[in-house]
Every structure is written in C-alpha cells, then in structure tokens.
Amino acid sequence: MSGYQSHETFLADVKMYFKLFFTSLFLGLLLQLALLLILFVPSFKSLQANEIAGVRVTGDQFLRYSLNLQAALKLGTPYVALNQDEVRFFRGARRVSWKRYRYYMDRWTNNAFANTQVKFGEALRYSFFAYFLCLFYVLYFVKKSRASANEKFIRGTDFIPIEKLNEKLKEKVKQEGRTVPNIIIGETMIPFEMETSHFLVLGATRTGKGVLLNQMIRQINERSANYGTRDKIILYDLKGEFVSKHYDPSRDIIFYPYDSRSVGWNIFNEIESYPDFDTVAKSLYTATDTRDEYWYNCARDVFRMGLIFLKRTGRTTNRDLWDFFSLNLDDMKACLEELPLGEKSALKHIEKGETNQASTILSIVQERIQFFRYLVDIDGTFSLRKYIRDENRTGNLFLLNIVNYSEIFKPLMTFAIDTIIRETLSLHDKLDRRIFFVLDEIGSLYRLDSLLNLLTVGASKGASIICANQDIGRIEDTYGHSNAKTFFNNFNTNFILRVNEPETAEFISKAIGERQVVKNVESRQVAPTKYGGSRGISEQEKTERLILATEFQSLPNLEAILRISNFGVSRIKIPKIFYPTHTDYFIMKKFNIDEEMA
C-alpha cells in the first residue's frame, strides 16, 4: 500500500508541475502577442505616414486599405484575393499571386510593404523573448515554493538566524560608541550595556561550558591590560582550570587554604563595625532546609557571641577562633559569661548542657567552621571587602575549591562570595565599573540570598555575573522552586548547550516561551480511479513551544541556543579556541601530619 501511495503522490506532483508548465506557456503566448503588437504597430504606422507622401498612384480609398495591417498580412498567403478597389489596378483580376501583388504594391508605395515585412520580422523575433520571461515565471514559483516557509510567525518569541542577531547587536554596539573592545563569541558581539544584565551558561559535562567561559575571561583580562579598564574578576573554580590558564602571580590572588599560593587571611579582617558580627555569623549559618532554620539561627547567635568574646579579649587569630569553639560546653559557657549582659542573650540556647538542644546547636556551630582547622597558620592582612572597595587595585581573585575537598571548604567559599557580593552592593553607583563574578557550578555552594539581590540591583554597581551550571536541579534544591525561576529570569543572556537532564530541558523550554504561527498543512487524496490522486494545502493557526525540550538534549558539543533579551533567540557555534595551561591548577600545601595530630 505504501508503494502505491508513493506512486500516486509522485504522479500528483508531476501533474501539478505540468499544469504550471503549460500555464506558463499560455502566458508566454499572450505575452508574445502583446510584444508583437507593441513592437510592430508603431513601426507600421510610421511607415504608413512616411511612404504615402511619394506614392505613384492615386486613389485614397485604395491606399487606405492597402496600407493597413490586414493588407500586409496577405503577403503570407500564396494567392491574394483582391477587393473591388484593387481589381481595377490589376486589370480586372480577382486573384493574383503574392509575388505579383507584392511587386506592384511595393512599386506603387515606395517599398512600403517590403519595409513593413522587415519590421514585422524584427518584431516577431523580439517577441520570442516572452518565452524567456515564461521560463523565469516557472523558476520563480519553483524557487518560491522551496524558499517559502511552511509557517508564518504571528506573535510570541521568534527564532532568528544568527547573522540577523549579530547585525542587531553590532548596531547596538555602534550606538554605544565605546572605544573599549566588547566581549565577542565567534562573530556575536555583546554590547557593553548587556554585560551587567548577566550571563547564564547551562550544559552537561564536556559540552563546551569551559571553552566559552575561558574565552570570556581571556577577553576581559586583555581589555583590562590593554585599555586600563581595571575590570576585576572573581572566579569560583572547582577544577583549577581557570587558575591553570589565567592566573598571573604578579597581580592575581588565590584564596584557598589547601593551596600553597593562597593569600593569608583572617575572618576578623571582614569585621569593621559592630553590625558586621551579625553579617559574618549569618553568612556562615544559613539553613539548607527551612525545617532547620531554628537550629541554624541558634547556632548563628552562639557563633556571633563567640566572635564578640574573642574580639573583646584580643584573641583574633584563626587559631584562637578554632581553639575557642573546640572547647567543651562548660568551658565555653564560662568564657561567654564574662560578656556584658546585652551580649549574653544567646547563652539561653546552650545553658542546659545536658539537653539535646544544646548539643545539637553546638554541633552545628562546630560543623560549619571545620575549615578553620586548616587556617590556623595562614593569618594575614588580606580582606575580601577591601579588595572590592579598592578601585585602583588590579588583578583577579581566584576562589579555588578543588572537588576532592569541596565539601570541607563549602562554608568558607559561600562566606567569601557572600561577603564580596555584599560589599559590591554597598559601593556607590558607577555604570562603567566592571566587577565580574565567574561562578562555575554555583549549585556546589550553600544558598546565597545576596546573589539574588546582586542579580536584581547589581547593574548600577557595575556587577556582571557569569554563572555556569550543569542543570537547574541543584539550583532548585538550594534556592527552592520559585527562586529558581527568579534566578533564571534575571539572566538576560543565556547560552544553553546540551542539557541531558529532562526536567532542566523542560524548564528551559517553557522559560524561553511559545509562539503563535500559521502553518501550511498538506492533505492528499489517493484514489485508484483518479490518475495521480489529488493534493490540497490549507492554513492552520497553532501555538507551540519555540524550542522543544528534546532539542536541548540533542545539541552537538560547542553548539548552544543563545537567548538575549530584547534581541531574540538564535543558535550559535562556540569557536574552537583553547588556551594552554601555564601554571599548576593546584599546589597542595605541605602538612606535617605529626604536628597536626599533636
């Protein structure tokens, strides 16, 4: 049956093409006749006017008849029938040969008929050009049928070719009129204004996220070095890839206790005023589950009280902090009893040491600051807040957190990024400032409420977030379903590479949106009694997803769906530009196991 249907479909298509061909021939014939009249009649009238003046015979009625189109056409017949006016000129003959007729007519009219025939022949030759136009007619409709879309966009989100998107972006860059180079991915130029609208890069492992991020980092570094823009980049690096490719020891900083190149730091460097005790404590003790908020709030209060005690007593090294919170509960309470009454409110959480509540709260306090055991010998003057405030300081900050040990330093890295974001939000407004946050696998950190604030109001501070993650799932686990939507919607530039996780693909498909189109729907009727069957095309209005979830799951490596708000959605190829490593991604700090255990 399928073979018969294919045969009948083929015949129906052939029949339609033949109809197109013969229609074009008929139109060509009509056009040829029109051209013949257009080209011949004016020249014939000109002959009629010019030749009558010197005729050798008389008889106006004869001349009026003989010098007209009807008489001229007689030249194409073997014998010419004469009318009564012509009979007397041919001595009573009713019918003469065309040669004789032509001879005498040319003789009597100064070759008017001969000239008319020449003009007619020229007009006839030129009229055949009509069939070339006929050929163009066929080619036009064949090409139009192939080029015309099967659908027509009406409203909603539309997919545009990358070349058209690039033209729109270049026009925007031209309007900005800046001399500083823009970030460019392939031939896609990102306007300077769009940088603070933030970038989200989603994609599975080895799809091209790192390639894209490295190209952006390199361009930011080059424009800072060559044009003096003083851009800063804070890089959260789980693999050490950014360090190995972009770290410059002459100006950059590594913040990671396990790396021997790490800068010296102390948590008290971030406490500059009394409210900072609350800010630091809250940053470290944010509940991962809303059901645990009470316990983490209690732990936060106890930790804050401990910080105040250490500051008042001048014990402000990393070892002092670690030793204090390693005390047993009774010794810790004895120290905290020395505080003024107004600072001892958190004692109520742990005053009954024999209860489960006190032990639970104290275990949370100690669990979140386990990383301090590796900070006891790297005290220094570096301050995250001062690094952000100092606009004359160049160089990038690498927050290294190697995957093997990432859970240990997860609280520290969350605290560091939270502190930097808060300080950025406290800066005065400056639109041409640029502080880039390159956050690879943001889902590996604890929840950062300050990050949501930076997304919404950071543009006036010059903050630009370049966030990369494998999927939305971990972000949703950390920030909740509603906040995950807010998180996604505040990134106005999206690079979506291949996403293997179905829920993430479905989420992005919905987020990009729908479009309303009119589609051409083809119908065929195949009947054995009808040669070739029949075929019909109708229009149907339809609302559909711009990009299906399965399309995100089948993208090739280094290809992405690019969405830029107010510019459109397109498909882009990430250039195959790879940078060599020029330094070790991670240099493990040497630990003396015997001393540490002692």
C-alpha positions as CSV (number, residue, x, y, z in Angstrom):
1,M,0.0,0.0,0.0
2,S,2.8,2.4,0.8
3,G,4.4,1.8,-2.6
4,Y,1.1,2.6,-4.3
5,Q,0.7,5.8,-2.2
6,S,4.2,6.9,-3.2
7,H,3.5,6.2,-6.8
8,E,0.2,8.2,-6.8
9,T,1.9,11.0,-4.8
10,F,4.6,11.2,-7.5
11,L,2.0,11.3,-10.3
12,A,0.1,14.1,-8.5
13,D,3.2,16.2,-8.2
14,V,4.1,15.6,-11.9
15,K,0.6,16.6,-12.9
16,M,0.9,19.8,-10.9
17,Y,4.3,20.7,-12.4
18,F,2.9,20.1,-15.9
19,K,0.0,22.4,-15.1
20,L,2.5,25.0,-14.0
21,F,4.5,24.5,-17.2
22,F,1.5,24.7,-19.6
23,T,0.2,27.7,-17.7
24,S,3.5,29.4,-18.2
25,L,3.4,28.6,-22.0
26,F,0.0,30.1,-22.3
27,L,1.0,33.2,-20.5
28,G,4.1,33.3,-22.7
29,L,2.0,33.1,-25.9
30,L,-0.2,36.0,-24.6
31,L,2.9,38.0,-23.8
32,Q,4.4,37.3,-27.2
33,L,1.3,38.6,-29.0
34,A,1.3,41.7,-26.8
35,L,5.0,42.3,-27.5
36,L,4.3,41.8,-31.3
37,L,1.7,44.4,-31.2
38,I,3.7,46.8,-29.1
39,L,6.8,46.4,-31.4
40,F,5.1,46.2,-34.8
41,V,2.1,48.6,-34.8
42,P,4.0,51.8,-34.0
43,S,6.6,51.0,-36.7
44,F,3.8,50.2,-39.2
45,K,2.0,53.4,-38.6
46,S,5.3,55.2,-39.0
47,L,5.7,53.6,-42.5
48,Q,2.2,54.4,-43.4
49,A,2.8,58.1,-42.6
50,N,6.2,58.3,-44.3
51,E,5.5,56.4,-47.5
52,I,2.2,57.8,-48.5
53,A,3.8,61.1,-49.5
54,G,5.6,59.7,-52.5
55,V,3.1,57.2,-54.0
56,R,2.9,56.9,-57.8
57,V,-0.7,56.0,-58.0
58,T,-3.9,57.7,-56.9
59,G,-6.9,56.5,-55.1
60,D,-7.2,57.4,-51.4
61,Q,-9.6,54.5,-50.7
62,F,-7.1,52.0,-52.2
63,L,-4.2,53.4,-50.2
64,R,-6.2,53.5,-47.0
65,Y,-6.9,49.8,-47.5
66,S,-3.6,48.6,-48.9
67,L,-1.5,50.3,-46.2
68,N,-3.1,48.7,-43.3
69,L,-2.3,45.6,-41.2
70,Q,-4.9,43.4,-42.9
71,A,-3.4,44.0,-46.3
72,A,0.1,43.5,-45.0
73,L,-0.9,40.1,-43.7
74,K,-1.9,39.0,-47.2
75,L,1.7,38.6,-48.0
76,G,1.9,35.4,-46.1
77,T,-0.6,33.6,-48.5
78,P,0.2,32.0,-51.9
79,Y,-2.6,33.8,-53.7
80,V,-4.1,37.2,-52.7
81,A,-7.8,37.8,-53.0
82,L,-8.4,41.4,-54.3
83,N,-11.2,43.7,-53.3
84,Q,-13.1,45.8,-55.8
85,D,-10.9,48.8,-55.4
86,E,-7.8,46.7,-56.1
87,V,-9.4,44.9,-59.2
88,R,-9.1,47.9,-61.4
89,F,-5.4,48.3,-60.6
90,F,-4.8,44.7,-61.6
91,R,-6.9,44.9,-64.8
92,G,-9.9,43.1,-63.6
93,A,-8.1,40.1,-61.9
94,R,-9.9,38.8,-58.9
95,R,-6.9,36.9,-57.6
96,V,-3.2,37.3,-58.1
97,S,-0.1,35.6,-56.8
98,W,1.5,37.1,-53.7
99,K,4.7,37.8,-55.6
100,R,2.9,39.9,-58.2
101,Y,0.8,41.6,-55.5
102,R,3.9,42.4,-53.5
103,Y,5.8,43.6,-56.6
104,Y,3.2,46.1,-57.6
105,M,2.3,47.2,-54.1
106,D,6.0,48.0,-53.4
107,R,6.3,49.7,-56.7
108,W,3.2,51.9,-56.1
109,T,4.0,52.7,-52.4
110,N,7.8,53.2,-52.5
111,N,8.5,49.7,-50.9
112,A,6.2,50.3,-48.0
113,F,5.1,46.6,-48.0
114,A,8.7,45.3,-48.1
115,N,9.7,47.6,-45.3
116,T,6.6,46.6,-43.3
117,Q,7.6,42.9,-43.7
118,V,11.1,43.6,-42.4
119,K,9.7,45.4,-39.4
120,F,7.2,42.6,-38.8
121,G,10.0,40.0,-38.9
122,E,12.1,42.0,-36.4
123,A,9.1,42.4,-34.1
124,L,8.4,38.7,-34.4
125,R,12.0,37.7,-33.4
126,Y,12.0,40.0,-30.5
127,S,8.6,38.7,-29.3
128,F,10.1,35.3,-28.6
129,F,11.8,36.8,-25.6
130,A,8.5,36.5,-24.0
131,Y,9.2,32.8,-23.5
132,F,12.3,33.6,-21.5
133,L,10.1,35.5,-19.2
134,C,7.9,32.4,-19.2
135,L,10.9,30.4,-18.0
136,F,11.6,32.9,-15.3
137,Y,7.9,32.6,-14.3
138,V,8.4,28.8,-13.7
139,L,11.7,29.2,-11.9
140,Y,10.3,31.9,-9.7
141,F,7.4,29.8,-8.4
142,V,9.6,26.7,-8.0
143,K,12.1,28.7,-6.0
144,K,9.4,30.4,-4.1
145,S,7.8,27.0,-3.2
146,R,11.2,25.8,-1.8
147,A,12.1,29.0,0.0
148,S,8.8,29.9,1.4
149,A,8.4,28.8,5.0
150,N,5.7,26.2,5.8
151,E,4.8,28.5,8.6
152,K,4.3,32.3,9.2
153,F,5.1,33.8,12.6
154,I,2.3,35.9,14.2
155,R,3.3,36.7,17.8
156,G,5.3,35.4,20.7
157,T,9.0,34.5,20.8
158,D,10.6,34.1,17.4
159,F,13.8,32.2,16.3
160,I,16.1,34.3,14.2
161,P,19.2,33.5,12.2
162,I,22.5,34.2,14.0
163,E,23.5,36.5,11.2
164,K,20.5,38.7,11.7
165,L,21.0,38.7,15.5
166,N,24.7,39.7,15.0
167,E,23.6,42.6,12.9
168,K,21.2,43.9,15.6
169,L,23.9,43.5,18.3
170,K,26.5,45.3,16.1
171,E,24.1,48.2,15.6
172,K,23.6,48.4,19.4
173,V,27.4,48.5,19.9
174,K,27.7,51.2,17.3
175,Q,25.1,53.3,19.1
176,E,27.1,52.9,22.4
177,G,30.1,54.4,20.7
178,R,32.7,53.0,23.1
179,T,36.4,52.5,22.1
180,V,36.9,49.6,24.6
181,P,36.5,46.2,22.9
182,N,33.4,44.2,23.6
183,I,33.2,40.6,24.6
184,I,32.8,38.6,21.3
185,I,31.8,35.0,21.0
186,G,32.6,34.0,17.4
187,E,31.0,36.8,15.5
188,T,28.5,37.6,18.2
189,M,29.3,40.9,19.9
190,I,27.9,41.5,23.4
191,P,27.0,45.2,23.9
192,F,28.7,46.8,26.9
193,E,25.3,47.6,28.5
194,M,24.3,43.9,28.3
195,E,27.3,42.8,30.4
196,T,25.6,43.9,33.6
197,S,22.4,42.0,32.6
198,H,24.3,38.8,33.5
199,F,25.1,35.6,31.6
200,L,23.9,32.1,32.4
201,V,25.6,29.1,30.8
202,L,23.9,25.7,31.1
203,G,25.2,22.5,29.8
204,A,26.3,19.0,30.6
205,T,29.9,18.0,31.1
206,R,32.2,18.4,28.1
207,T,29.6,20.3,26.0
208,G,31.7,23.5,25.9
209,K,30.9,25.4,29.1
210,G,34.6,25.7,30.0
211,V,35.6,26.7,26.4
212,L,33.1,29.5,26.5
213,L,34.0,30.8,30.0
214,N,37.7,30.7,29.2
215,Q,37.2,32.8,26.1
216,M,35.2,35.4,28.0
217,I,37.8,35.5,30.8
218,R,40.7,36.0,28.4
219,Q,38.9,38.9,26.6
220,I,38.1,40.6,29.9
221,N,41.8,40.3,31.0
222,E,43.1,41.6,27.7
223,R,40.9,44.7,27.6
224,S,41.9,45.4,31.2
225,A,45.6,45.0,30.4
226,N,45.5,46.9,27.1
227,Y,42.9,49.6,27.8
228,G,43.3,50.2,31.5
229,T,39.7,49.4,32.3
230,R,40.6,48.0,35.8
231,D,38.0,45.3,35.5
232,K,38.1,42.7,38.3
233,I,37.1,39.1,38.0
234,I,36.1,36.9,41.0
235,L,36.4,33.3,39.8
236,Y,34.9,30.4,41.7
237,D,37.0,27.5,40.4
238,L,36.1,23.9,41.2
239,K,38.6,22.2,38.9
240,G,41.5,24.7,39.0
241,E,41.1,25.2,35.2
242,F,40.8,28.9,35.5
243,V,43.9,29.1,37.7
244,S,46.0,27.0,35.2
245,K,45.0,29.1,32.2
246,H,44.6,32.6,33.6
247,Y,46.4,33.0,36.9
248,D,49.1,35.7,36.9
249,P,51.1,35.6,40.1
250,S,52.3,39.2,39.6
251,R,48.8,40.6,40.1
252,D,46.3,37.9,40.9
253,I,45.3,36.4,44.2
254,I,44.4,32.8,45.1
255,F,42.2,32.3,48.2
256,Y,42.3,28.6,49.2
257,P,43.8,27.2,52.4
258,Y,44.9,24.0,50.8
259,D,47.0,25.7,48.1
260,S,50.5,26.8,49.0
261,R,50.0,30.0,46.9
262,S,47.0,31.1,49.0
263,V,46.9,34.6,50.4
264,G,46.9,35.0,54.2
265,W,43.5,35.9,55.7
266,N,41.7,36.3,58.9
267,I,37.9,36.4,59.5
268,F,38.3,39.4,61.7
269,N,39.6,41.4,58.7
270,E,36.0,41.4,57.5
271,I,34.6,42.8,60.7
272,E,34.9,46.6,60.6
273,S,31.9,47.7,62.6
274,Y,29.6,46.3,65.2
275,P,26.8,45.1,62.8
276,D,29.5,43.1,60.9
277,F,29.3,40.5,63.7
278,D,25.8,39.7,62.7
279,T,26.6,39.8,58.9
280,V,29.5,37.4,59.3
281,A,27.5,35.0,61.5
282,K,24.5,35.0,59.3
283,S,26.6,34.4,56.2
284,L,28.2,31.2,57.7
285,Y,25.0,29.9,59.3
286,T,22.2,29.8,56.7
287,A,20.0,26.8,56.9
288,T,20.0,24.4,53.8
289,D,16.4,23.3,54.8
290,T,13.6,25.6,56.0
291,R,12.8,23.0,58.6
292,D,16.2,23.5,60.2
293,E,16.1,27.3,60.4
294,Y,15.5,27.4,64.1
295,W,18.6,25.4,64.9
296,Y,20.8,27.4,62.5
297,N,19.5,30.7,63.9
298,C,20.5,29.5,67.4
299,A,23.9,28.4,66.1
300,R,24.4,31.8,64.5
301,D,23.7,33.6,67.7
302,V,26.2,31.4,69.6
303,F,28.8,31.9,67.0
304,R,28.3,35.7,67.0
305,M,28.6,35.8,70.8
306,G,31.9,33.8,70.5
307,L,33.2,36.3,67.9
308,I,32.4,39.2,70.2
309,F,34.2,37.5,73.1
310,L,37.3,36.8,71.1
311,K,37.4,40.4,69.8
312,R,37.0,41.9,73.3
313,T,39.7,39.7,74.6
314,G,42.1,40.4,71.8
315,R,42.2,36.8,70.6
316,T,41.8,37.4,66.9
317,T,43.9,34.8,65.2
318,N,42.5,31.9,63.2
319,R,43.9,29.5,65.8
320,D,42.3,31.4,68.6
321,L,38.9,31.0,66.9
322,W,39.4,27.3,66.3
323,D,40.6,26.6,69.8
324,F,37.7,28.5,71.4
325,F,35.0,26.7,69.5
326,S,36.7,23.4,70.2
327,L,36.2,23.9,73.9
328,N,33.8,21.7,75.8
329,L,30.5,23.3,76.5
330,D,31.1,24.2,80.2
331,D,34.4,25.9,79.4
332,M,32.8,27.8,76.6
333,K,29.9,28.9,78.7
334,A,32.3,30.1,81.4
335,C,34.1,32.3,78.9
336,L,30.9,33.7,77.5
337,E,29.6,34.6,81.0
338,E,32.3,37.3,81.0
339,L,30.4,39.3,78.3
340,P,28.2,42.2,79.2
341,L,24.6,41.4,79.8
342,G,23.4,42.7,76.5
343,E,25.7,40.3,74.6
344,K,24.8,37.1,76.5
345,S,21.3,36.6,75.1
346,A,22.4,33.5,73.1
347,L,23.5,31.7,76.3
348,K,20.0,30.5,76.8
349,H,20.4,28.2,73.8
350,I,23.2,26.3,75.5
351,E,22.9,26.9,79.2
352,K,21.3,23.5,79.8
353,G,24.3,21.5,78.6
354,E,22.7,18.1,79.4
355,T,19.9,18.7,76.9
356,N,19.8,17.5,73.3
357,Q,19.1,21.1,72.2
358,A,22.5,22.4,73.5
359,S,24.4,19.5,71.9
360,T,22.6,19.9,68.6
361,I,23.3,23.7,68.5
362,L,26.9,23.3,69.4
363,S,27.4,20.5,66.8
364,I,26.0,22.8,64.1
365,V,28.3,25.6,65.3
366,Q,31.4,23.4,65.0
367,E,30.3,21.7,61.8
368,R,30.1,24.9,59.8
369,I,33.6,26.1,60.9
370,Q,35.5,22.9,60.4
371,F,37.6,24.6,57.7
372,F,39.3,26.8,60.4
373,R,41.5,23.9,61.4
374,Y,43.3,24.5,58.0
375,L,43.5,28.2,58.5
376,V,45.3,28.2,61.8
377,D,48.7,29.1,60.3
378,I,47.7,31.3,57.4
379,D,46.7,34.5,59.2
380,G,47.2,37.6,57.0
381,T,46.0,41.1,56.3
382,F,44.1,40.3,53.1
383,S,40.5,41.5,53.2
384,L,37.8,40.5,50.8
385,R,35.9,43.7,51.4
386,K,38.9,45.9,50.9
387,Y,39.8,44.1,47.7
388,I,36.4,45.1,46.3
389,R,36.5,48.7,47.6
390,D,39.9,49.4,46.2
391,E,39.2,50.5,42.6
392,N,42.8,51.2,41.9
393,R,43.8,47.6,42.6
394,T,44.1,45.4,39.5
395,G,44.2,41.7,39.4
396,N,41.7,38.9,39.8
397,L,40.6,36.8,42.8
398,F,40.6,33.0,42.4
399,L,38.4,31.3,44.9
400,L,39.8,27.8,44.4
401,N,37.8,24.8,45.7
402,I,39.1,21.6,44.3
403,V,36.3,19.0,44.0
404,N,38.1,16.4,46.2
405,Y,37.9,18.7,49.2
406,S,35.0,21.0,48.2
407,E,32.6,19.9,51.0
408,I,35.2,20.9,53.6
409,F,35.5,24.5,52.2
410,K,31.9,24.8,51.0
411,P,31.0,27.1,54.0
412,L,34.2,29.2,53.6
413,M,33.6,29.7,49.8
414,T,30.0,30.5,50.4
415,F,31.0,33.0,53.0
416,A,33.7,34.6,50.8
417,I,31.4,35.1,47.8
418,D,28.6,36.4,50.1
419,T,31.0,38.9,51.6
420,I,32.2,40.1,48.3
421,I,28.7,40.4,46.9
422,R,27.5,42.4,50.0
423,E,30.5,44.7,49.7
424,T,29.8,45.2,45.9
425,L,26.2,46.1,46.7
426,S,27.4,48.8,49.2
427,L,29.6,50.5,46.5
428,H,28.4,53.8,45.0
429,D,26.7,53.6,41.6
430,K,29.0,53.6,38.7
431,L,27.8,52.2,35.4
432,D,31.2,51.9,33.7
433,R,32.7,49.9,36.5
434,R,33.0,46.2,35.9
435,I,33.2,43.5,38.6
436,F,32.8,40.1,37.0
437,F,31.6,37.1,39.0
438,V,32.5,33.9,37.2
439,L,30.8,31.2,39.2
440,D,31.3,27.7,37.8
441,E,28.8,25.2,39.3
442,I,27.0,27.6,41.5
443,G,25.0,24.6,42.8
444,S,28.0,23.4,44.7
445,L,27.7,26.3,47.2
446,Y,25.2,26.9,50.0
447,R,22.3,29.3,49.4
448,L,23.4,32.9,48.7
449,D,20.4,35.2,49.2
450,S,22.8,38.1,48.4
451,L,23.3,36.6,44.9
452,L,19.6,37.2,44.2
453,N,20.0,40.8,45.3
454,L,23.0,41.2,43.1
455,L,21.1,39.8,40.1
456,T,18.3,42.4,40.5
457,V,20.2,45.6,41.6
458,G,23.8,44.9,40.8
459,A,23.8,46.6,37.4
460,S,24.1,50.1,38.8
461,K,27.2,48.9,40.7
462,G,28.8,47.5,37.5
463,A,28.4,43.9,38.6
464,S,28.2,41.2,36.0
465,I,27.5,37.6,36.9
466,I,28.7,34.9,34.5
467,C,27.2,31.8,36.1
468,A,27.6,28.2,34.8
469,N,25.9,25.0,35.9
470,Q,25.1,21.6,34.5
471,D,21.4,21.9,35.2
472,I,18.7,23.8,37.1
473,G,18.1,20.9,39.5
474,R,20.8,21.7,42.0
475,I,19.9,25.4,41.9
476,E,16.3,24.5,42.6
477,D,17.4,22.2,45.5
478,T,19.4,25.1,47.0
479,Y,17.1,28.1,46.3
480,G,13.7,26.5,46.0
481,H,11.4,26.1,43.0
482,S,10.1,29.7,42.9
483,N,13.5,31.3,43.5
484,A,15.0,29.1,40.7
485,K,12.6,30.8,38.3
486,T,13.6,34.2,39.6
487,F,17.3,33.1,39.3
488,F,16.9,32.1,35.7
489,N,14.8,35.1,34.6
490,N,17.3,37.6,35.9
491,F,20.0,36.3,33.5
492,N,19.2,38.2,30.3
493,T,21.8,36.5,28.2
494,N,21.6,32.7,28.1
495,F,23.9,30.1,26.5
496,I,22.1,26.8,26.6
497,L,24.3,23.9,25.5
498,R,23.3,20.3,25.5
499,V,21.3,19.5,28.7
500,N,20.9,15.8,29.5
501,E,18.6,16.2,32.5
502,P,15.0,16.1,31.2
503,E,13.5,18.3,33.9
504,T,16.0,21.1,33.2
505,A,15.4,20.8,29.4
506,E,11.6,21.1,30.0
507,F,12.1,24.0,32.4
508,I,14.2,25.9,29.8
509,S,11.8,25.1,27.0
510,K,9.0,26.7,29.0
511,A,11.1,29.6,30.1
512,I,12.1,30.6,26.5
513,G,8.4,30.7,25.6
514,E,5.9,30.0,22.9
515,R,5.0,31.4,19.6
516,Q,1.8,31.6,17.5
517,V,2.2,30.6,13.9
518,V,0.1,29.9,10.8
519,K,1.2,26.6,9.3
520,N,0.6,25.2,5.8
521,V,-1.0,21.7,6.2
522,E,-0.9,19.5,3.2
523,S,-3.6,16.9,2.5
524,R,-3.7,14.2,-0.2
525,Q,-6.4,12.1,-1.6
526,V,-5.3,8.9,-3.3
527,A,-7.9,7.0,-5.3
528,P,-7.3,4.2,-7.8
529,T,-9.9,5.6,-10.2
530,K,-8.3,9.0,-10.3
531,Y,-5.0,9.2,-12.2
532,G,-2.4,10.6,-9.8
533,G,-4.8,11.4,-7.0
534,S,-5.2,15.0,-5.6
535,R,-3.4,17.3,-3.2
536,G,-4.5,20.2,-1.1
537,I,-2.9,22.8,1.2
538,S,-4.7,24.6,4.0
539,E,-3.6,27.0,6.7
540,Q,-3.9,26.3,10.4
541,E,-3.2,28.6,13.3
542,K,-1.2,27.0,16.1
543,T,0.5,27.9,19.4
544,E,3.7,25.9,20.1
545,R,7.0,25.9,22.0
546,L,9.7,27.8,20.3
547,I,12.2,25.1,21.2
548,L,11.2,21.6,22.4
549,A,12.9,20.1,25.4
550,T,14.3,17.3,23.3
551,E,16.1,19.8,21.1
552,F,18.2,20.9,24.1
553,Q,19.0,17.2,24.8
554,S,20.3,16.6,21.3
555,L,22.6,19.7,20.7
556,P,26.1,18.8,19.4
557,N,29.1,19.8,21.5
558,L,30.1,23.5,21.2
559,E,26.6,24.5,19.9
560,A,24.2,26.4,22.0
561,I,20.9,28.1,21.9
562,L,21.5,31.8,22.5
563,R,18.9,34.0,24.1
564,I,19.5,37.7,24.6
565,S,16.5,39.6,26.0
566,N,15.1,42.2,23.6
567,F,17.2,40.9,20.8
568,G,15.9,37.3,20.1
569,V,16.7,33.6,20.2
570,S,19.2,32.0,17.9
571,R,21.6,29.2,17.5
572,I,25.4,29.8,17.9
573,K,28.5,27.8,17.5
574,I,31.2,28.3,20.2
575,P,34.6,28.8,18.5
576,K,37.1,26.1,19.0
577,I,39.6,28.3,20.8
578,F,41.6,26.6,23.5
579,Y,44.2,28.1,25.8
580,P,47.2,26.3,27.1
581,T,47.9,25.8,30.8
582,H,50.8,27.9,32.0
583,T,50.8,27.1,35.7
584,D,49.7,24.3,38.1
585,Y,46.0,24.2,38.7
586,F,46.6,23.3,42.3
587,I,49.7,23.1,44.5
588,M,49.0,21.3,47.7
589,K,50.1,22.9,50.9
590,K,52.5,20.7,52.9
591,F,51.1,19.5,56.1
592,N,53.2,17.9,58.9
593,I,50.9,15.1,60.0
594,D,52.7,14.5,63.3
595,E,52.5,18.2,64.3
596,E,48.8,18.4,63.2
597,M,47.9,15.3,65.2
598,A,49.9,16.6,68.2
